[in-house]
Amino acid sequence: MANEPIRPEIPNIYQPEWDDHIEGLSPRRRAFSRAVVRIVEVCARSVGRHWLALMNSLLALFLGGAFLAPVLAYFGENGAASWLIHTYHGVCDQIPSHSYYLFGHQVCLCERCLAIYTTLFLGSLTLAIIPRLRGHIRPLDWKLWLLLILPMALDGGTQLLGWRESDVILRTITGFLFGLGAAWFILPRFEEIARDMAPQPAAQR
């Protein structure tokens, strides 16, 4: 396309010039080095072609796991449920009063974090459902992303300082805005990187 921005071309590491750097190696080492390079290139191209499916799968598993813990606890699998709760604690503070409950047991993600990751997942899923959007949405400027982060910072910060208490609506809305900004800022950039990793023929661009 005439208006498509020009990106610097990433050189292919498996070039004749690269062979000059391994000439001093034994034939077996050279063969092994070339094999490793081919494997890396194949993996990079595969990730470049299927990154969106991988992203959606990981986010779906992540969100599903958050709801799996209360289901396991409901059926008496307390050990597995406790393990999930502790695992998710690395990405969420899991304050009980700020969390949803399923079957009387706490979901692994608080209301705000659940809104963030759900919005990010819905944004990624939208790109998969509507392929023509891929490559046509420009990444969000970081200043605008900071603007979308600001409501969450104000809501969470004033609550942390004890000035006021947030509620489920504010936590959900501010989490949604953060997730929207993250999806808009990150996903188009991932698409640009993926196109460099797995370039399409000129006729298909």
C-alpha positions in Angstrom: 0.0 0.0 0.0 1.3 3.5 -0.9 0.6 4.9 2.6 2.0 2.0 4.5 4.8 3.3 6.9 8.3 2.1 5.9 9.9 0.0 8.6 13.6 -0.8 8.7 14.3 -4.2 7.1 15.4 -6.8 9.6 18.3 -8.8 8.1 18.1 -12.5 7.8 20.7 -14.0 10.1 21.1 -17.0 7.9 23.1 -15.4 5.1 26.4 -16.2 3.4 28.1 -13.5 5.4 27.1 -15.3 8.6 28.9 -18.5 7.3 32.1 -16.5 7.4 31.9 -16.3 11.2 31.7 -20.1 11.6 34.4 -21.1 9.1 36.8 -21.8 11.9 34.5 -24.4 13.4 34.5 -28.1 12.7 32.1 -29.4 10.1 30.0 -30.9 12.8 29.8 -27.6 14.7 29.0 -25.7 11.5 26.2 -28.2 10.7 24.9 -27.9 14.3 25.0 -24.1 14.2 23.1 -24.0 10.9 20.5 -26.3 12.2 20.0 -24.2 15.3 19.6 -21.1 13.1 17.0 -22.8 10.9 15.1 -23.9 14.0 15.1 -20.4 15.4 13.9 -19.0 12.1 11.1 -21.5 11.8 10.0 -20.8 15.3 10.1 -17.1 14.8 8.1 -17.3 11.6 5.6 -19.6 13.3 5.2 -17.2 16.2 4.9 -14.3 13.8 2.1 -16.0 11.9 0.2 -17.3 14.9 0.9 -14.8 17.7 -2.7 -13.7 17.9 -4.0 -17.2 18.4 -1.3 -17.8 21.0 -2.2 -14.5 22.8 -5.9 -15.4 22.8 -5.2 -18.9 24.1 -3.0 -17.7 27.0 -5.5 -15.0 28.0 -8.4 -17.4 27.9 -6.5 -19.9 30.1 -5.5 -17.1 32.4 -9.1 -15.9 32.9 -10.4 -19.4 33.0 -8.0 -20.3 35.7 -9.2 -17.4 37.8 -12.7 -18.9 37.8 -11.5 -22.5 38.1 -10.3 -22.0 41.7 -13.7 -21.3 43.2 -15.2 -24.2 41.2 -12.5 -26.6 42.5 -13.1 -25.3 46.1 -16.8 -25.9 45.7 -16.2 -29.5 44.8 -13.8 -30.0 47.7 -10.5 -29.7 45.8 -9.1 -27.2 48.3 -5.5 -28.0 47.7 -5.7 -27.2 44.0 -7.9 -24.2 44.6 -5.4 -22.9 47.2 -2.5 -23.4 44.7 -4.3 -21.3 42.1 -5.1 -18.6 44.5 -1.5 -18.3 45.6 -0.3 -18.4 42.0 -2.5 -15.5 40.9 -1.5 -13.5 44.0 1.7 -12.6 42.0 -0.4 -10.5 39.6 -3.2 -9.4 41.9 -3.6 -8.3 45.5 -6.8 -10.3 45.8 -8.4 -8.1 48.5 -11.5 -10.1 49.6 -13.8 -7.1 49.8 -12.7 -6.1 46.2 -13.3 -9.5 44.6 -16.1 -11.5 43.1 -17.3 -14.8 44.6 -18.5 -17.9 42.8 -20.3 -20.6 44.7 -19.2 -18.8 47.9 -15.5 -18.9 47.0 -13.3 -16.0 46.0 -12.3 -15.6 42.3 -8.5 -15.4 41.8 -8.6 -11.9 40.3 -10.1 -8.8 42.0 -12.7 -6.7 40.3 -10.3 -4.3 38.8 -7.8 -6.9 37.5 -10.6 -9.0 36.1 -11.8 -5.9 34.1 -8.3 -5.2 32.9 -7.5 -8.7 31.6 -11.0 -9.3 30.3 -10.8 -6.1 28.2 -7.4 -7.0 26.9 -8.7 -10.5 25.9 -11.8 -9.0 24.2 -9.5 -6.6 22.3 -7.3 -9.5 21.2 -10.3 -11.6 20.3 -11.8 -8.8 18.2 -8.7 -8.7 16.0 -9.0 -12.5 15.5 -12.8 -12.3 14.7 -12.3 -9.2 12.3 -9.0 -9.9 10.5 -9.2 -6.8 8.4 -8.5 -4.7 11.5 -5.1 -6.2 11.8 -2.5 -3.9 10.4 -5.0 -1.0 10.0 -5.2 0.1 13.7 -2.3 2.4 14.6 -0.8 2.0 18.1 -2.1 4.3 20.7 0.3 7.1 21.6 1.8 6.5 25.1 0.6 9.9 26.3 -3.0 8.9 25.6 -2.4 5.6 27.3 -1.2 7.4 30.4 -4.4 9.4 30.2 -6.4 6.2 30.3 -4.3 4.9 33.2 -4.9 8.1 35.2 -8.5 7.2 36.4 -7.3 3.9 37.9 -4.3 5.6 39.5 -6.5 8.2 41.1 -9.2 5.7 42.2 -6.7 3.2 43.6 -4.3 5.8 45.0 -6.9 7.8 47.0 -8.3 4.5 48.3 -4.8 3.3 49.3 -4.2 6.6 51.2 -7.5 6.1 53.1 -9.1 9.2 51.7 -12.1 7.4 50.3 -13.4 4.0 49.4 -13.9 2.9 45.8 -16.8 0.6 44.7 -17.3 -2.2 42.2 -18.5 0.2 39.5 -15.5 2.5 39.7 -13.0 -0.4 40.0 -14.6 -2.0 36.9 -14.7 1.2 34.8 -11.1 2.2 35.6 -9.9 -1.4 35.0 -11.7 -1.3 31.7 -10.0 1.9 30.7 -6.6 0.6 31.6 -7.2 -2.6 29.7 -8.5 -0.7 26.7 -5.4 1.4 26.7 -3.1 -1.6 27.1 -4.8 -3.5 24.2 -4.7 -0.4 21.9 -1.0 0.3 22.8 0.4 -3.3 22.8 -1.6 -5.3 20.2 -0.8 -3.1 17.1 2.8 -3.1 18.1 2.8 -6.9 18.4 1.3 -7.1 14.9 4.1 -4.9 13.5 6.7 -7.1 15.1 4.9 -10.3 13.8 4.9 -8.9 10.3 8.7 -8.5 10.5 9.1 -12.0 11.9 6.9 -13.6 9.2 6.8 -11.2 6.2 4.0 -11.7 3.8 4.5 -11.8 0.0 4.2 -8.3 -1.5 1.0 -9.3 -3.4 -0.7 -10.3 -0.1 0.1 -7.1 1.8 
